[in-house]
Amino acid sequence: MEEQAKNLAKSTAAIIIFSLIGKFLGLGREALIAYRYGSGMEKAAWTVAQSSTGLMSALITESIATTFIPQLQKVHLNEGPGAKDKFTSNMANVSMVVALVVSLLGIIFAPFIASITGGGFDPETRALTITLIRYSMPLIIFAGTVGVFTGYLQFNNLFAAAGAISLPQNFVYIAYLVALTPIFGVKGLAIAAVFATLAQILFLLPSMFKADFHYKPLVDFKDKYTRQAMLLALPVLVSTSINNINNIFNKYLATGLGNAAVSHLDYANKINLVILGIFITAITSIIFPAMSRAFAEKDFLFGKQIMNGSVKAVLLITVPSTIGMMVLARPIIEIALQYGAFTPQDTVDTAVVLQFYAPVLIFLSINNVLNRVFFSIQDTKTPFYIGICNVAINVSLNLLVVNILGVKGLAGSVSIATAVACFLRFYILRKRIGQLGMKSLLRAVVKTCLAGLVMAAFASTAFFPLEMVLAGFLTGMKLRIAKLFLLLLVVLCSAFLYGLILYFLGFREIRDLIALIQKKLEARKANK
């Protein structure tokens, strides 16, 4: 048991490290896009086109990876270990065939897709959006294979490569933005998106061989396990991608507020999801195979313990991240994106949107964990129906506030709708599998919020006065670098203060972490 805990800790650390590198590269990619295109027409068209293709790719990858693991567990238990490669190969091939058809339909119906996702655009921006959709649509062909390979590696406890999946993708984007954008422009960026997804498959292949995977050239749509996985993937596609669906609708309404509104909404969303991509992805990637095994073996107590601990871990990370982004939104956007065509006014406008968007991080992250519980007990319908409710609430709120609050109202609507969906998941899960340890979760909420508010007061008091002092005698790049170091210092001190407060409040996970570190240090001293 102790050895398993060590392996899980190492896997979690590996995913966090690789995700951290990937997200920094992702921020670099967004900074280059901001530098090249700012908040103008090309950026707006790219954002909406990406919502139709890049996000569709991510949805396919996520939905297939999510349903693939429980089905692979079934194959392993019912058919034996030797059947895993056959099922995996068939899933990859079937996914590619289905994605090829979807991609061709997307190219044909690109004008219709652009009308749905970019209905408020002027004719010139809409025409560019149609072109970008058609150029980037083939990336969907490779998305299913990425999902299958990722699920296979996670099932075999090879989490590092799956956690590093964004590295090759971002390398391709950055290479294009640095070297080729002046030649091929934003249309070439859409083609680069296709190669970026293909690069992910090539990146995963060595780890697949390490897992002793042997490819089988077969396409069997009648295979019962493949059919089950595909049928389950349809509702999962909605339930795991509600935030993306909400963002697509938000961007549709934002197109009626001008190109800049679309860009500000997109930049704020990308910044907000950095924490989700680094830490929460690591948690859900590690827990999902373990929960699937627990519930498959009818060990509901252990499965619920995994869920409870995961939600606490999510709260520990997302509560301070959310509060910190709301307090330091403007300097975060300024340091990350304010280059070239991205103006100081863009920074101010995007920061306001980020403040309204930030709360969604907490509820979206908890929803990701709770969805995994439903999927582990082979229930994909409930998250699907909750997802429909989420979208309905978001759409209703959007229509009420868009003409009053503008783009920040669109961001706030997502946060409220996601929060309601989170409470619904808890309510239904409790009815489905019994007690969830809600008292301990409520204590965790209170403690993290109290510590987060004290942390916010410190961060605000520490950063903004010192920023004004720096602005008094530094200018240009020297001022930007000084602000970056100041921001990092304040964030580190704030995180330390947050952890210290939780320690004295008796937050068990923090105390366990401190005890583990002390044990490691004592062991090193003893070895010396």
Secondary structure, DSSP 8 states (H G I E B T S, - for coil): -HHHHHHHHHHHHHHHHHHHHHHHHHHHHHHHHHHHHTTSHHHHHHHHHHHHTHHHHHHHHHHHHHHHHHHHHHHHHHH-GGGHHHHHHHHHHHHHHHHHHHHHHHHHTHHHHHHHHSTT--HHHHHHHHHHHHHHTTHHHHHHHHHHHHHHHHHTT-HHHHHTTHHHHHHHHHHHHHHTHHHHHHHHHHHHHHHHHHHHHHHHHHHHHHTT--------TT-HHHHHHHHHHHHHHHHT-HHHHHHHHHHHHHGGG-HHHHHHHHHHHHHHHHHIIIIIHHHHHHHHHHHHHHHHTT-HHHHHHHHHHHHHHHHHHHHHHHHHHHHSHHHHHHHHH-STT--HHHHHHHHHHHHHHTTHHHHHHHHHHHHHHHHHTT--HHHHHHHHHHHHHHHHHHHHHHHHHTHHHHHHHHHHHHHHHHHHHHHHHHHHH----HHHHHHHHHHHHHHHHHHHHHHHHHHHHHHHHHHHH--HHHHHHHHHHHHHHHHHHHHHHHHHHHHHTT-HHHHHHHHHHHHHHHHHHHH-
